[in-house]
Amino acid sequence: MNPDIRKPIIGFTCGDLNGIGIELIIKSLSDSRILDFIIPVVFANNKAINFYRKGLPEYAINFAAATDLSKLNTKQVNLVNCWEEEVAITPGESSELGGKYALISLEAAVAALKNKQIDGIVTAPIHKKNIQSPNFNFSGHTPYLQAAFGNTENLMLLVADNLRMALVTEHVTIQEVGKHITKDKIKQKLSILNSSLKKDFGIDAPRIAVLALNPHAGDEGLIGKEEIEIIKPAIKESKQQMLVYGPYSADAFFARGAHEKFDGVLAMYHDQGLIPFKSLAFGEGVNFTAGLPIVRTSPDHGTAFDIAGKAKADAGSFTASIFECARIIHARQGYSDMRLNPLKKISARMFAGAVDERLYENEG
């Protein structure tokens, strides 16, 4: 790794105490090579960590107590004790306690982000129902973070290798989707996606595909008129600022491999984008919240209560989230530096090359 590249400080939230979050943290951070690339700070509790560590004897990991975030240990995983009381952990069960302490962890990490004590966060999965409280009246991490950082408009962006899937609507029911598909919203999401592909992914002139809402892209109005009245006008107006194409019928688009010709894809609703994404990502997809002033990534799955506490969780997506968080932090700094000084060529590509060479080639 280039010594001129500063290791980013990345915070980790524990997620639902009864889910697989802490198991994923232990599995991912037990590989000491990760300390070559980041300084990890886990916001949780030592007793909760030890509870899950006992069931994972093959994963050796040491934690350094972090009482002052300005004095972190760069050679160990740092642990911020967010609570001291005893908490009953019941893996696989959805409970009020599981949600309560997930929120305590999240609030501590967000406070550290606001104070610029950490550079980004990787969030372990929460249960969207049991975390609800007066301090968390949101459908998930994304709207919570949007509110926490000034209601900046953002975009749910799923990333795996060269596949980048963005959503116009997120956690709304199918019957409500059509009400949220407007020309202005599509244009707004396209603008955020175009900007993120440039700033966060280093693509100078990104090509973006837009999926249709209806089967067969509406068949010229026979199966819905949203394509004619909303989506096509949004694409036409957006073409003045970016390279955007469509609308494409979703089934044919992926069946023919058309996604490989684009740098980003904008889907109209959750399952339209996530079903093909998760099928193609092979368990290593990353959920990135684009458009926020901070960097937040997470795995592309949930709490997995059915396997919690059984040492069966696959940490592939969580590990990928860590490196994507670090890569985006460097990419943003590189983007900012090059805009200030066009001759300064550092950061994202160098960091990505270092990660590929130092970690992924050694996995076998």
C-alpha positions as CSV (number, residue, x, y, z in Angstrom):
1,M,0.0,0.0,0.0
2,N,1.2,3.5,-0.9
3,P,2.4,5.1,2.4
4,D,1.0,8.5,1.2
5,I,-2.5,7.2,1.5
6,R,-4.0,7.7,4.9
7,K,-5.9,4.8,6.3
8,P,-9.6,5.8,6.8
9,I,-11.2,5.4,10.2
10,I,-14.3,3.3,9.7
11,G,-17.0,2.8,12.3
12,F,-19.1,-0.3,12.6
13,T,-22.6,-0.5,14.0
14,C,-23.6,-3.8,15.6
15,G,-27.1,-4.1,14.1
16,D,-29.8,-6.1,15.9
17,L,-28.3,-7.8,18.9
18,N,-30.1,-11.0,18.0
19,G,-29.2,-11.0,14.3
20,I,-26.0,-11.9,12.5
21,G,-24.4,-8.4,12.7
22,I,-21.8,-9.1,15.5
23,E,-20.9,-12.4,13.9
24,L,-20.2,-10.7,10.6
25,I,-18.1,-8.1,12.4
26,I,-16.0,-10.8,14.1
27,K,-15.6,-12.8,10.9
28,S,-14.6,-9.9,8.7
29,L,-12.3,-8.1,11.1
30,S,-10.6,-11.2,12.3
31,D,-8.4,-11.1,9.2
32,S,-5.5,-9.0,10.4
33,R,-4.7,-7.9,6.9
34,I,-7.6,-5.6,7.0
35,L,-5.7,-3.4,9.4
36,D,-3.4,-2.5,6.5
37,F,-6.2,-0.6,4.9
38,I,-8.5,0.8,7.6
39,I,-8.7,1.7,11.3
40,P,-11.8,-0.1,12.5
41,V,-14.0,1.2,15.4
42,V,-16.8,-1.0,16.5
43,F,-19.7,0.7,18.4
44,A,-21.2,-2.1,20.6
45,N,-20.4,-3.6,24.0
46,N,-17.7,-6.0,25.0
47,K,-20.1,-8.5,26.6
48,A,-22.1,-8.7,23.5
49,I,-19.0,-9.2,21.4
50,N,-17.8,-11.9,23.8
51,F,-21.2,-13.7,23.6
52,Y,-20.8,-14.2,19.9
53,R,-17.0,-14.7,20.0
54,K,-17.5,-17.8,22.1
55,G,-19.4,-19.5,19.3
56,L,-16.6,-18.6,16.8
57,P,-13.5,-20.1,18.2
58,E,-11.7,-20.4,14.9
59,Y,-11.8,-16.6,14.4
60,A,-9.0,-15.0,16.4
61,I,-9.6,-11.3,17.1
62,N,-8.5,-8.8,19.7
63,F,-10.2,-5.6,20.6
64,A,-8.7,-2.5,22.1
65,A,-10.9,-0.4,24.4
66,A,-11.5,3.0,22.8
67,T,-12.4,5.7,25.3
68,D,-11.0,8.5,23.3
69,L,-11.6,8.5,19.5
70,S,-8.7,10.8,19.0
71,K,-6.3,8.1,20.3
72,L,-7.2,5.0,18.4
73,N,-5.1,1.8,18.2
74,T,-4.0,1.4,14.6
75,K,-2.9,-2.2,15.1
76,Q,-6.0,-3.6,16.6
77,V,-9.8,-3.4,16.3
78,N,-11.1,-0.6,18.5
79,L,-14.2,-1.1,20.5
80,V,-16.4,1.7,21.9
81,N,-18.6,0.4,24.8
82,C,-21.9,2.1,24.0
83,W,-23.6,0.7,27.1
84,E,-22.5,-1.0,30.3
85,E,-25.6,-2.8,31.6
86,E,-26.3,-6.5,31.1
87,V,-28.5,-7.3,28.1
88,A,-30.2,-10.6,27.5
89,I,-29.1,-11.8,24.0
90,T,-31.4,-14.3,22.3
91,P,-30.1,-15.1,18.9
92,G,-32.8,-15.5,16.3
93,E,-35.6,-13.7,18.2
94,S,-37.0,-10.4,17.3
95,S,-37.2,-8.4,20.5
96,E,-37.5,-4.8,21.7
97,L,-34.1,-5.1,23.3
98,G,-32.5,-6.1,20.0
99,G,-33.8,-3.0,18.4
100,K,-33.1,-0.7,21.3
101,Y,-29.4,-1.5,21.4
102,A,-29.1,-1.5,17.6
103,L,-30.2,2.1,17.8
104,I,-27.8,3.0,20.6
105,S,-25.0,1.7,18.5
106,L,-26.2,3.6,15.4
107,E,-26.6,6.9,17.3
108,A,-23.1,6.6,18.7
109,A,-21.6,6.0,15.3
110,V,-23.6,8.9,13.7
111,A,-22.4,11.2,16.5
112,A,-18.8,10.3,15.7
113,L,-19.4,11.0,12.0
114,K,-20.9,14.4,12.8
115,N,-17.9,15.2,14.9
116,K,-15.6,14.0,12.1
117,Q,-14.0,11.4,14.5
118,I,-14.5,8.7,11.9
119,D,-14.5,8.9,8.1
120,G,-17.4,6.5,7.3
121,I,-19.6,3.7,8.6
122,V,-20.5,0.2,7.8
123,T,-23.9,-0.7,9.2
124,A,-24.9,-4.2,10.3
125,P,-28.5,-5.2,9.6
126,I,-31.4,-3.9,11.7
127,H,-34.9,-5.2,12.1
128,K,-37.1,-2.4,10.7
129,K,-40.0,-3.1,13.0
130,N,-38.4,-3.7,16.4
131,I,-36.1,-0.7,16.2
132,Q,-39.1,1.7,15.9
133,S,-39.1,4.3,18.7
134,P,-39.6,8.0,19.3
135,N,-36.0,8.4,18.1
136,F,-36.3,6.1,15.1
137,N,-39.5,6.6,13.1
138,F,-38.1,5.5,9.7
139,S,-38.4,2.6,7.3
140,G,-34.6,1.9,7.5
141,H,-31.1,3.2,7.7
142,T,-31.3,5.4,4.6
143,P,-34.1,7.8,5.6
144,Y,-32.7,7.9,9.2
145,L,-29.3,9.0,7.8
146,Q,-31.0,11.4,5.5
147,A,-32.7,13.1,8.4
148,A,-29.5,13.0,10.5
149,F,-27.4,14.8,7.9
150,G,-29.7,17.7,6.9
151,N,-32.4,15.9,4.8
152,T,-30.0,15.7,1.9
153,E,-31.6,13.9,-1.0
154,N,-30.0,10.5,-1.4
155,L,-30.2,7.3,-3.4
156,M,-30.1,3.6,-2.5
157,L,-27.4,2.2,-4.7
158,L,-26.5,-1.5,-4.8
159,V,-22.9,-2.3,-5.9
160,A,-21.1,-5.4,-7.0
161,D,-18.1,-5.2,-9.3
162,N,-19.3,-3.3,-12.4
163,L,-23.0,-3.6,-11.6
164,R,-24.5,-0.6,-9.9
165,M,-28.3,-0.7,-9.3
166,A,-30.1,2.4,-8.1
167,L,-33.8,2.7,-7.0
168,V,-36.4,5.4,-7.6
169,T,-38.5,4.0,-4.8
170,E,-37.3,1.9,-1.9
171,H,-39.4,0.4,0.9
172,V,-42.9,1.1,-0.3
173,T,-45.7,-1.3,-1.1
174,I,-46.3,-2.4,-4.7
175,Q,-49.7,-0.7,-4.7
176,E,-48.0,2.6,-3.7
177,V,-45.1,2.4,-6.2
178,G,-47.0,4.1,-9.0
179,K,-47.9,7.1,-6.9
180,H,-44.2,7.8,-6.3
181,I,-43.1,7.5,-9.9
182,T,-43.0,11.1,-11.1
183,K,-40.9,12.9,-13.7
184,D,-39.2,15.1,-11.1
185,K,-38.3,12.2,-8.8
186,I,-36.8,10.2,-11.7
187,K,-34.8,13.3,-12.7
188,Q,-33.7,13.8,-9.2
189,K,-32.5,10.2,-8.7
190,L,-30.7,10.3,-12.1
191,S,-28.9,13.4,-11.1
192,I,-27.7,11.8,-7.8
193,L,-26.7,8.6,-9.6
194,N,-24.8,10.5,-12.3
195,S,-22.9,12.6,-9.7
196,S,-22.1,9.5,-7.6
197,L,-20.8,7.6,-10.5
198,K,-18.4,10.5,-11.2
199,K,-17.4,11.3,-7.6
200,D,-17.6,8.0,-5.9
201,F,-16.7,5.6,-8.7
202,G,-14.3,7.7,-10.8
203,I,-16.3,7.4,-14.1
204,D,-15.9,10.6,-16.1
205,A,-18.9,10.2,-18.5
206,P,-21.1,7.5,-17.0
207,R,-23.7,5.7,-19.1
208,I,-27.0,5.2,-17.3
209,A,-29.9,2.8,-18.2
210,V,-33.4,3.4,-17.0
211,L,-35.8,0.5,-16.5
212,A,-39.5,0.8,-17.4
213,L,-42.2,0.4,-14.8
214,N,-44.6,-1.8,-16.7
215,P,-44.2,-5.1,-18.5
216,H,-42.7,-4.8,-22.0
217,A,-42.1,-1.1,-21.3
218,G,-45.8,-0.5,-21.5
219,D,-46.2,-1.8,-25.1
220,E,-46.7,1.7,-26.4
221,G,-49.4,2.5,-23.9
222,L,-51.3,-0.8,-24.0
223,I,-50.0,-1.9,-20.6
224,G,-49.8,1.4,-18.8
225,K,-48.9,4.9,-19.8
226,E,-46.2,5.8,-17.3
227,E,-43.4,5.2,-19.8
228,I,-45.0,7.6,-22.3
229,E,-46.2,10.3,-19.9
230,I,-43.5,10.2,-17.1
231,I,-40.4,8.1,-17.7
232,K,-39.5,9.0,-21.3
233,P,-40.0,12.8,-20.7
234,A,-37.7,12.5,-17.6
235,I,-35.1,10.7,-19.7
236,K,-35.3,13.3,-22.5
237,E,-34.9,16.2,-20.1
238,S,-32.0,14.5,-18.2
239,K,-30.2,13.9,-21.5
240,Q,-29.2,17.6,-21.4
241,Q,-26.9,16.9,-18.4
242,M,-25.9,13.2,-18.8
243,L,-25.8,10.1,-20.9
244,V,-29.0,8.3,-20.1
245,Y,-31.0,5.8,-22.1
246,G,-34.3,3.8,-21.9
247,P,-36.8,2.9,-20.7
248,Y,-35.9,-0.7,-21.0
249,S,-38.2,-3.7,-20.3
250,A,-36.7,-5.1,-17.1
251,D,-36.9,-8.8,-18.0
252,A,-35.3,-8.5,-21.4
253,F,-32.7,-6.1,-20.1
254,F,-31.1,-8.5,-17.8
255,A,-31.8,-11.7,-19.8
256,R,-29.8,-10.2,-22.7
257,G,-27.0,-9.0,-20.5
258,A,-27.6,-5.4,-21.4
259,H,-26.6,-4.2,-17.9
260,E,-23.0,-4.9,-18.8
261,K,-23.0,-2.0,-21.3
262,F,-23.9,0.6,-18.7
263,D,-22.2,2.1,-15.7
264,G,-25.4,2.4,-13.7
265,V,-29.0,1.2,-13.9
266,L,-32.0,3.0,-12.4
267,A,-34.9,0.7,-11.4
268,M,-38.3,1.9,-10.6
269,Y,-38.9,-0.1,-7.4
270,H,-37.2,-2.4,-4.9
271,D,-37.7,-5.9,-6.2
272,Q,-37.4,-4.9,-9.8
273,G,-33.8,-3.9,-9.0
274,L,-32.8,-6.2,-6.2
275,I,-33.9,-9.5,-7.5
276,P,-31.6,-9.4,-10.6
277,F,-28.9,-7.6,-8.5
278,K,-28.8,-10.3,-5.8
279,S,-28.9,-13.0,-8.4
280,L,-25.9,-11.5,-10.2
281,A,-23.9,-10.4,-7.2
282,F,-23.1,-13.9,-5.9
283,G,-23.4,-12.9,-2.2
284,E,-21.0,-10.0,-2.4
285,G,-23.3,-7.1,-3.0
286,V,-23.0,-3.8,-1.1
287,N,-25.7,-1.3,-0.3
288,F,-24.3,2.2,-0.6
289,T,-26.3,5.4,0.3
290,A,-25.3,7.8,-2.5
291,G,-25.9,11.5,-2.2
292,L,-25.1,11.9,1.5
293,P,-22.2,14.1,2.7
294,I,-20.9,11.0,4.6
295,V,-20.0,7.5,3.4
296,R,-22.2,4.6,4.5
297,T,-22.2,1.1,3.2
298,S,-23.9,-2.1,4.4
299,P,-24.3,-5.7,3.3
300,D,-27.2,-6.4,0.9
301,H,-29.1,-8.6,3.3
302,G,-31.0,-8.5,6.5
303,T,-30.7,-9.8,10.1
304,A,-31.0,-13.4,9.1
305,F,-32.7,-14.5,12.3
306,D,-33.0,-18.0,11.0
307,I,-29.2,-18.6,11.2
308,A,-28.3,-16.1,14.0
309,G,-26.0,-17.6,16.7
310,K,-25.3,-20.7,14.6
311,A,-21.9,-19.5,13.1
312,K,-23.4,-20.0,9.6
313,A,-23.5,-16.4,8.4
314,D,-21.6,-15.7,5.2
315,A,-19.4,-12.6,5.7
316,G,-18.8,-12.0,2.0
317,S,-21.1,-9.1,1.5
318,F,-20.1,-7.5,4.8
319,T,-16.4,-7.7,4.0
320,A,-17.1,-6.2,0.5
321,S,-19.0,-3.4,2.3
322,I,-15.9,-2.6,4.3
323,F,-13.6,-2.2,1.3
324,E,-16.2,-0.4,-0.7
325,C,-16.6,2.1,2.2
326,A,-12.8,2.7,2.3
327,R,-12.6,2.9,-1.5
328,I,-15.3,5.5,-1.7
329,I,-13.7,7.6,1.0
330,H,-10.5,7.7,-1.0
331,A,-12.4,8.3,-4.3
332,R,-14.1,11.3,-2.8
333,Q,-10.9,12.7,-1.6
334,G,-9.2,12.1,-4.9
335,Y,-12.2,13.7,-6.7
336,S,-11.9,16.8,-4.5
337,D,-8.1,16.9,-4.9
338,M,-8.2,16.7,-8.7
339,R,-10.8,19.4,-8.9
340,L,-8.5,21.7,-6.8
341,N,-5.4,20.6,-8.8
342,P,-6.0,18.7,-12.1
343,L,-2.3,17.5,-12.0
344,K,-2.7,15.7,-8.7
345,K,-3.4,12.0,-9.5
346,I,-3.8,10.1,-6.3
347,S,-6.2,8.1,-4.2
348,A,-9.0,5.8,-5.4
349,R,-7.3,3.9,-8.2
350,M,-4.1,3.5,-6.2
351,F,-6.0,2.4,-3.1
352,A,-8.1,-0.1,-5.2
353,G,-5.0,-1.5,-6.7
354,A,-3.4,-1.9,-3.3
355,V,-6.5,-3.7,-2.0
356,D,-6.6,-6.1,-5.0
357,E,-2.9,-7.0,-4.7
358,R,-2.6,-7.2,-1.0
359,L,-5.8,-8.9,0.0
360,Y,-7.9,-10.5,-2.7
361,E,-5.0,-12.4,-4.4
362,N,-4.1,-13.9,-1.1
363,E,-7.5,-15.3,-0.2
364,G,-6.5,-18.7,-1.4
